[in-house]
Structures are given as C-alpha cells and as structure tokens.
Amino acid sequence: MALTRRQFITGSLKITAAPLLASMGFYQYGQRIEAYDVTLERVTIPIKGLPPSLHGFRIVQLSDMHIEPFTPAEVITAAVTMTNQLQPDVIVLTGDYVTDKPQAIHTLTPLLAPLQAKHGVFAIFGNHDLWTNATVVGEALTQMGFQLLVNQGVALGELYLAGVDDCWSGRPNLAAALAQHQADMPVILLAHEPDFADAFCQDKRVNLQLSGHTHGGQVRIPGYGAVVLPRHGKKYQAGLYQVDGMWLYTNRGLGVMPIRQRINCPPEVTEFTLVAA
C-alpha cells in the first residue's frame, strides 16, 4: 500500500507506529515519499503604502533545486507545472541550481523552460553556483530568457525587484542593487542566505526579502526543529519572519543535498500576494 505524507505524519491509517517504521522506515519515507511531495505555500504580505496597482500582485518563488546528484527531475517538473497553474505576475528563482557540477545546469534549464509569468522570470546566484562555476550557470539561465540580478534591480511597474550576489561567497552590494530605485516604490529583495536579513533590514526601503539556502533543514523533529542547518541559515530556518520591520521569507527549496531525505519538511513552491497594510 502506498502511503501519502499526510497519512505518515498524522497516523490516519489504522496501524501502529511500530509496524509502520519496521516495514517502511524513516529512511525510505524521507527518500521515496516526502522528497517528491511538492507543497504549495500561500503567503500574504501586507506592505504599508502599497500602490493600488500592486494590490493582489503575485510572486512565485522557487529555490535550491540542486538538480544533481539527488534531486529527481520529476520534482522540478511538478514545481514548474504548479507555478504555471498559478499564473503569477512574476517568478523568482533564489539560487543553488547545481550542487558540485556546473554542467548540471544544462539538465535543469530544459525543465525550467516552460516557466511563464506576466513580468518574466528573475534569478540570483546561490553559494553552490559560485562554488562550481558562476559563469556557466549564469549563461545557461540568461540563455533561457531569465533575467539574472547580481547587485542589480529592475522596476516592474510601481514595484522594484532587486537581487544581490551570493552573500556567503560573492560580493553582495545592496546599494548597487537599489541604485535605480525611485522614491516610494516597494522593494522586493532576492538574497540567497536568509540570515543576512539582519543587515539588509537596516535599509528601510526593503519591504520583503526572499531567501532559500536552508532547505528548511530537510529533516525536522517536532518540538526541536531542524537537525542540521547551513552557515548563514541557522537563525531564520523556514517560513515567514519580521526582522526590524522588514518581512523575510525562507523557502524550504525543491532539492536535496547532501542526502536525498526530507522528513516533516517537504519541497516547496511559494506564492506571495501583496496587499496594502
């Protein structure tokens, strides 16, 4: 009998935990079920002074795909299908497309090719993209028609979308990313590592920071949280936070590394809806 993630967690099947664990085991569950269970998270972001034209503006975030060696192509395909069904105004990709081989980006980009949004698809680098070969990864993304933001920003109507270089291994420059910002435009900032929110929130122009990097820990124990978290992703593990007046969202990502395991931490597609505060 095939088990769903909900059945596994809630115990809705009429069997005890001991036989379940004995017959299936956490390892097989984390590898064969939850790692494939792409979940849609819907988040409403209230922004003070939001222009009426942006009320209901929708952003979909995908992050941390790590296409090889462990992330199944089916997960990416499912996430892309889910994203397009939402018909978002803009799609953002927040880094770590590859793990340790830059050529893997050529496996990933055909899977991402169907992505469509009114204002396009925008991307930033993650630490693994820089650790492998940022040039190879970046060229592949731009050849797909995605706009790569490395300490750059762009106006989407009355909204300003900015992206900084990877904060761990690159040279992030928020001032450069906001150089074209015009007064009173709400700012959405893409920054791979969430814990740098403590610095970015000091610029009061930034309303919302979208990050990834942590994978939510991949394995989370109820009452304890993530078992392991990466550097620069220990403080803001997953979900929505307020950091000194700035909103921060940490996406759990789609991929897995260094092991193919997810327990209580399914892969995620996130839809943000902007509303007036």
TAQUI-V423436 format. One record per pair of residues at least 4 apart in sequence whose C-alpha atoms are under 7 Angstrom apart, sorted by the first residue. I is the first residue (numbers start at 1). J is the second residue. D is the distance in Angstrom with one decimal. If there is no record, write none. Layout:
BEGIN
i=I j=J d=D
i=I j=J d=D
END
This chain:
BEGIN
i=3 j=7 d=6.2
i=3 j=8 d=6.5
i=4 j=8 d=6.3
i=4 j=33 d=7.0
i=5 j=9 d=6.3
i=5 j=33 d=6.5
i=5 j=34 d=6.0
i=6 j=10 d=5.9
i=7 j=11 d=5.4
i=7 j=12 d=5.1
i=7 j=13 d=6.2
i=16 j=20 d=6.5
i=17 j=21 d=6.1
i=18 j=22 d=6.0
i=19 j=23 d=5.9
i=20 j=24 d=5.9
i=21 j=25 d=4.3
i=21 j=26 d=6.5
i=24 j=28 d=6.2
i=24 j=29 d=6.8
i=25 j=29 d=6.3
i=26 j=30 d=5.9
i=27 j=31 d=6.2
i=28 j=32 d=5.6
i=29 j=33 d=5.3
i=29 j=34 d=6.5
i=30 j=34 d=5.3
i=30 j=35 d=6.1
i=30 j=261 d=4.7
i=30 j=262 d=4.7
i=30 j=263 d=5.2
i=31 j=35 d=5.6
i=31 j=260 d=5.5
i=31 j=261 d=4.8
i=31 j=262 d=6.7
i=32 j=36 d=6.9
i=33 j=37 d=6.4
i=34 j=262 d=5.7
i=34 j=263 d=6.5
i=34 j=266 d=5.6
i=35 j=261 d=6.2
i=35 j=262 d=5.2
i=35 j=266 d=6.2
i=35 j=267 d=6.5
i=36 j=75 d=5.7
i=37 j=266 d=5.9
i=37 j=267 d=6.4
i=38 j=75 d=6.8
i=38 j=79 d=6.6
i=38 j=266 d=6.3
i=38 j=267 d=4.9
i=38 j=268 d=5.5
i=39 j=266 d=6.5
i=39 j=267 d=6.1
i=39 j=268 d=4.9
i=39 j=269 d=6.1
i=40 j=268 d=6.0
i=40 j=269 d=4.9
i=40 j=270 d=5.8
i=41 j=268 d=6.9
i=41 j=269 d=6.2
i=41 j=270 d=4.7
i=41 j=271 d=6.2
i=42 j=270 d=5.9
i=42 j=271 d=4.9
i=42 j=272 d=6.1
i=43 j=271 d=6.1
i=43 j=272 d=4.9
i=43 j=273 d=6.4
i=44 j=272 d=5.7
i=44 j=273 d=4.8
i=44 j=274 d=6.1
i=45 j=272 d=6.7
i=45 j=273 d=6.0
i=45 j=274 d=5.0
i=45 j=275 d=6.1
i=46 j=274 d=6.0
i=46 j=275 d=4.8
i=46 j=276 d=5.3
i=46 j=277 d=4.4
i=47 j=207 d=6.9
i=47 j=274 d=6.9
i=47 j=275 d=6.2
i=47 j=276 d=5.1
i=47 j=277 d=4.8
i=48 j=276 d=5.8
i=48 j=277 d=4.7
i=49 j=276 d=6.5
i=50 j=54 d=6.6
i=50 j=55 d=7.0
i=50 j=186 d=6.8
i=50 j=275 d=7.0
i=50 j=276 d=5.1
i=51 j=55 d=6.9
i=54 j=274 d=6.9
i=55 j=274 d=5.8
i=55 j=275 d=4.9
i=55 j=276 d=6.5
i=56 j=273 d=5.5
i=56 j=274 d=5.3
i=56 j=275 d=5.8
i=57 j=89 d=6.4
i=57 j=273 d=5.6
i=57 j=274 d=5.3
i=58 j=88 d=5.3
i=58 j=89 d=5.3
i=58 j=90 d=6.8
i=58 j=271 d=6.7
i=58 j=272 d=5.5
i=58 j=273 d=4.6
i=58 j=274 d=6.5
i=59 j=88 d=5.8
i=59 j=89 d=6.0
i=59 j=90 d=5.1
i=59 j=91 d=5.8
i=59 j=271 d=5.7
i=59 j=272 d=5.1
i=59 j=273 d=6.6
i=60 j=83 d=6.8
i=60 j=88 d=6.3
i=60 j=90 d=6.5
i=60 j=91 d=4.9
i=60 j=92 d=6.3
i=60 j=270 d=5.5
i=60 j=271 d=4.5
i=60 j=272 d=6.2
i=61 j=91 d=5.9
i=61 j=92 d=4.9
i=61 j=93 d=5.9
i=61 j=269 d=6.2
i=61 j=270 d=5.2
i=61 j=271 d=6.6
i=62 j=92 d=6.4
i=62 j=93 d=5.0
i=62 j=94 d=6.6
i=62 j=253 d=6.6
i=62 j=269 d=5.7
i=62 j=270 d=7.0
i=63 j=93 d=5.5
i=63 j=94 d=4.9
i=63 j=95 d=5.9
i=63 j=212 d=5.8
i=63 j=251 d=6.7
i=63 j=253 d=4.6
i=63 j=254 d=6.2
i=64 j=95 d=5.7
i=64 j=96 d=4.7
i=64 j=97 d=5.9
i=64 j=212 d=6.6
i=64 j=213 d=6.4
i=64 j=253 d=4.7
i=64 j=254 d=5.8
i=64 j=255 d=5.7
i=65 j=96 d=6.2
i=65 j=97 d=5.0
i=65 j=98 d=6.9
i=65 j=253 d=6.6
i=65 j=254 d=5.1
i=65 j=255 d=4.3
i=66 j=71 d=6.2
i=66 j=96 d=6.0
i=66 j=97 d=5.0
i=66 j=98 d=4.4
i=66 j=99 d=5.2
i=66 j=255 d=5.1
i=66 j=256 d=6.6
i=67 j=71 d=5.1
i=67 j=97 d=6.4
i=67 j=98 d=5.7
i=67 j=104 d=6.8
i=67 j=108 d=6.2
i=67 j=255 d=6.7
i=68 j=98 d=6.5
i=68 j=99 d=6.4
i=68 j=104 d=6.4
i=70 j=256 d=6.3
i=70 j=257 d=6.8
i=70 j=260 d=5.7
i=71 j=255 d=5.0
i=71 j=256 d=5.7
i=73 j=77 d=6.3
i=74 j=78 d=6.0
i=75 j=79 d=6.2
i=76 j=80 d=6.2
i=76 j=111 d=6.7
i=77 j=81 d=6.2
i=77 j=111 d=6.1
i=78 j=82 d=6.1
i=79 j=83 d=6.1
i=79 j=269 d=6.4
i=80 j=84 d=6.2
i=80 j=112 d=6.6
i=80 j=115 d=6.2
i=81 j=85 d=6.2
i=82 j=86 d=6.6
i=83 j=87 d=7.0
i=84 j=115 d=6.2
i=84 j=116 d=6.2
i=87 j=117 d=6.3
i=88 j=117 d=5.4
i=88 j=118 d=6.8
i=89 j=117 d=5.3
i=89 j=118 d=4.8
i=89 j=119 d=5.8
i=90 j=117 d=5.1
i=90 j=118 d=6.1
i=90 j=119 d=5.2
i=90 j=120 d=5.6
i=90 j=121 d=6.2
i=91 j=117 d=6.2
i=91 j=120 d=6.5
i=91 j=121 d=4.7
i=91 j=122 d=6.3
i=92 j=121 d=5.8
i=92 j=122 d=4.9
i=92 j=123 d=5.7
i=93 j=122 d=6.2
i=93 j=123 d=4.6
i=93 j=124 d=6.5
i=94 j=123 d=5.9
i=94 j=124 d=5.3
i=94 j=125 d=6.7
i=94 j=126 d=7.0
i=94 j=190 d=6.5
i=94 j=191 d=7.0
i=94 j=192 d=5.7
i=94 j=211 d=6.3
i=94 j=212 d=6.3
i=95 j=124 d=5.4
i=95 j=125 d=4.5
i=95 j=126 d=4.0
i=95 j=192 d=6.0
i=96 j=125 d=6.6
i=96 j=126 d=4.5
i=96 j=127 d=6.5
i=96 j=128 d=5.4
i=96 j=129 d=5.6
i=97 j=105 d=6.6
i=97 j=129 d=6.7
i=98 j=102 d=6.2
i=98 j=104 d=6.1
i=98 j=105 d=6.2
i=98 j=128 d=6.4
i=98 j=129 d=6.1
i=99 j=128 d=5.6
i=100 j=128 d=6.9
i=100 j=132 d=5.8
i=101 j=132 d=6.1
i=102 j=132 d=5.4
i=102 j=133 d=5.6
i=102 j=136 d=6.4
i=102 j=137 d=6.2
i=104 j=108 d=6.6
i=105 j=109 d=6.1
i=105 j=137 d=6.0
i=105 j=140 d=6.8
i=106 j=140 d=6.9
i=108 j=112 d=6.5
i=109 j=113 d=6.0
i=109 j=141 d=6.9
i=113 j=144 d=6.6
i=116 j=120 d=6.6
i=117 j=121 d=6.7
i=121 j=146 d=5.1
i=121 j=147 d=6.4
i=122 j=146 d=5.5
i=122 j=147 d=4.7
i=122 j=148 d=5.8
i=122 j=149 d=7.0
i=123 j=146 d=6.8
i=123 j=147 d=6.1
i=123 j=148 d=4.8
i=123 j=149 d=6.0
i=124 j=148 d=5.7
i=124 j=149 d=5.4
i=124 j=150 d=6.4
i=124 j=163 d=6.2
i=124 j=165 d=6.8
i=124 j=190 d=6.9
i=125 j=129 d=6.0
i=125 j=165 d=6.2
i=125 j=166 d=5.6
i=126 j=130 d=6.7
i=126 j=166 d=5.3
i=126 j=192 d=5.5
i=127 j=131 d=6.1
i=127 j=166 d=5.9
i=127 j=168 d=6.4
i=127 j=169 d=6.0
i=128 j=132 d=6.1
i=129 j=133 d=6.1
i=129 j=134 d=5.3
i=129 j=137 d=6.5
i=130 j=134 d=4.7
i=130 j=169 d=6.9
i=133 j=137 d=6.4
i=134 j=138 d=5.7
i=135 j=139 d=6.0
i=136 j=140 d=6.3
i=137 j=141 d=6.4
i=138 j=142 d=6.2
i=139 j=143 d=6.0
i=140 j=144 d=6.6
i=141 j=145 d=7.0
i=141 j=146 d=5.7
i=142 j=146 d=5.0
i=142 j=147 d=6.0
i=142 j=148 d=6.6
i=149 j=153 d=6.6
i=149 j=162 d=6.9
i=149 j=163 d=4.9
i=149 j=164 d=6.7
i=150 j=163 d=5.8
i=150 j=164 d=5.1
i=150 j=165 d=4.8
i=151 j=163 d=5.6
i=151 j=164 d=4.2
i=151 j=165 d=5.7
i=151 j=172 d=6.3
i=151 j=173 d=5.5
i=151 j=174 d=6.4
i=151 j=176 d=5.6
i=151 j=177 d=4.2
i=152 j=162 d=5.8
i=152 j=163 d=5.7
i=152 j=164 d=6.7
i=152 j=176 d=6.3
i=152 j=177 d=3.9
i=152 j=178 d=6.9
i=153 j=160 d=6.8
i=153 j=161 d=5.5
i=153 j=162 d=4.0
i=153 j=163 d=6.2
i=153 j=177 d=5.1
i=153 j=178 d=6.1
i=153 j=180 d=6.8
i=154 j=160 d=5.8
i=154 j=161 d=5.4
i=154 j=162 d=6.4
i=155 j=159 d=5.7
i=155 j=160 d=4.5
i=155 j=161 d=6.3
i=156 j=160 d=6.0
i=158 j=185 d=5.8
i=159 j=185 d=5.6
i=159 j=186 d=5.4
i=159 j=187 d=6.4
i=160 j=181 d=6.6
i=160 j=185 d=6.1
i=160 j=186 d=6.0
i=160 j=187 d=4.8
i=160 j=188 d=6.3
i=161 j=187 d=5.9
i=161 j=188 d=5.0
i=161 j=189 d=6.1
i=162 j=177 d=5.6
i=162 j=178 d=6.6
i=162 j=188 d=6.2
i=162 j=189 d=4.8
i=162 j=190 d=6.1
i=163 j=177 d=6.2
i=163 j=189 d=5.6
i=163 j=190 d=4.5
i=163 j=191 d=6.2
i=164 j=172 d=5.1
i=164 j=173 d=6.1
i=164 j=174 d=6.3
i=164 j=177 d=6.3
i=164 j=190 d=6.5
i=164 j=191 d=5.7
i=165 j=170 d=5.6
i=165 j=171 d=5.7
i=165 j=172 d=4.5
i=166 j=170 d=4.8
i=166 j=171 d=6.8
i=166 j=172 d=6.2
i=166 j=191 d=6.9
i=166 j=192 d=6.1
i=167 j=171 d=6.5
i=167 j=172 d=5.5
i=167 j=192 d=7.0
i=167 j=193 d=6.4
i=173 j=177 d=6.4
i=174 j=178 d=6.2
i=175 j=179 d=6.0
i=186 j=207 d=6.3
i=187 j=205 d=6.3
i=187 j=206 d=4.9
i=187 j=207 d=5.4
i=187 j=208 d=6.7
i=188 j=206 d=6.3
i=188 j=207 d=6.1
i=188 j=208 d=5.0
i=188 j=209 d=6.0
i=189 j=206 d=6.7
i=189 j=208 d=6.1
i=189 j=209 d=4.6
i=189 j=210 d=6.2
i=190 j=209 d=5.8
i=190 j=210 d=5.0
i=190 j=211 d=6.3
i=191 j=209 d=6.8
i=191 j=210 d=6.2
i=191 j=211 d=5.3
i=192 j=211 d=4.7
i=192 j=212 d=5.4
i=192 j=213 d=5.9
i=193 j=211 d=5.8
i=193 j=212 d=6.2
i=193 j=213 d=5.5
i=193 j=232 d=5.9
i=193 j=233 d=6.1
i=194 j=211 d=5.2
i=194 j=212 d=6.7
i=194 j=232 d=6.8
i=194 j=233 d=5.8
i=194 j=236 d=6.1
i=194 j=250 d=6.3
i=195 j=232 d=5.2
i=195 j=233 d=5.6
i=195 j=235 d=6.0
i=195 j=236 d=6.1
i=196 j=200 d=6.4
i=197 j=201 d=5.6
i=197 j=243 d=7.0
i=198 j=243 d=6.8
i=201 j=206 d=6.7
i=201 j=243 d=6.6
i=201 j=244 d=6.3
i=201 j=246 d=5.7
i=206 j=246 d=6.7
i=207 j=246 d=5.2
i=207 j=247 d=6.0
i=208 j=246 d=5.9
i=208 j=247 d=4.5
i=208 j=248 d=5.6
i=209 j=247 d=6.2
i=209 j=248 d=4.7
i=209 j=249 d=6.4
i=210 j=248 d=6.1
i=210 j=249 d=5.2
i=210 j=250 d=6.4
i=211 j=249 d=6.1
i=211 j=250 d=4.9
i=211 j=251 d=6.1
i=212 j=250 d=5.1
i=212 j=251 d=4.7
i=212 j=252 d=6.3
i=212 j=253 d=6.3
i=213 j=233 d=6.6
i=214 j=229 d=6.1
i=214 j=230 d=6.1
i=214 j=233 d=5.4
i=214 j=237 d=6.2
i=214 j=252 d=6.5
i=215 j=252 d=4.2
i=215 j=253 d=5.1
i=216 j=226 d=6.9
i=216 j=237 d=5.5
i=216 j=238 d=5.0
i=216 j=252 d=4.6
i=216 j=265 d=6.4
i=217 j=226 d=4.8
i=217 j=227 d=6.4
i=217 j=228 d=5.6
i=217 j=229 d=5.3
i=218 j=261 d=6.5
i=218 j=262 d=4.6
i=218 j=263 d=6.3
i=218 j=265 d=5.4
i=219 j=226 d=5.8
i=219 j=227 d=6.1
i=219 j=262 d=5.3
i=219 j=263 d=4.6
i=219 j=264 d=6.3
i=219 j=265 d=6.2
i=220 j=225 d=4.9
i=220 j=226 d=4.3
i=220 j=227 d=6.0
i=220 j=263 d=6.1
i=220 j=264 d=5.5
i=220 j=265 d=6.4
i=221 j=225 d=5.1
i=221 j=226 d=6.4
i=229 j=233 d=6.2
i=229 j=234 d=5.6
i=230 j=234 d=6.4
i=233 j=237 d=6.0
i=236 j=250 d=6.8
i=237 j=250 d=6.6
i=238 j=250 d=4.7
i=238 j=251 d=6.0
i=238 j=252 d=6.1
i=239 j=249 d=5.3
i=239 j=250 d=5.1
i=239 j=251 d=6.4
i=240 j=248 d=5.8
i=240 j=249 d=4.5
i=240 j=250 d=6.6
i=241 j=247 d=5.9
i=241 j=248 d=5.1
i=241 j=249 d=6.3
i=242 j=246 d=5.5
i=242 j=247 d=4.7
i=242 j=248 d=6.0
i=243 j=247 d=6.2
i=243 j=248 d=6.8
i=251 j=268 d=6.8
i=252 j=267 d=6.1
i=252 j=268 d=5.8
i=253 j=267 d=5.6
i=253 j=268 d=5.6
i=254 j=267 d=4.4
i=254 j=268 d=5.8
i=255 j=267 d=7.0
i=256 j=260 d=5.4
i=256 j=261 d=6.7
i=262 j=266 d=6.1
END
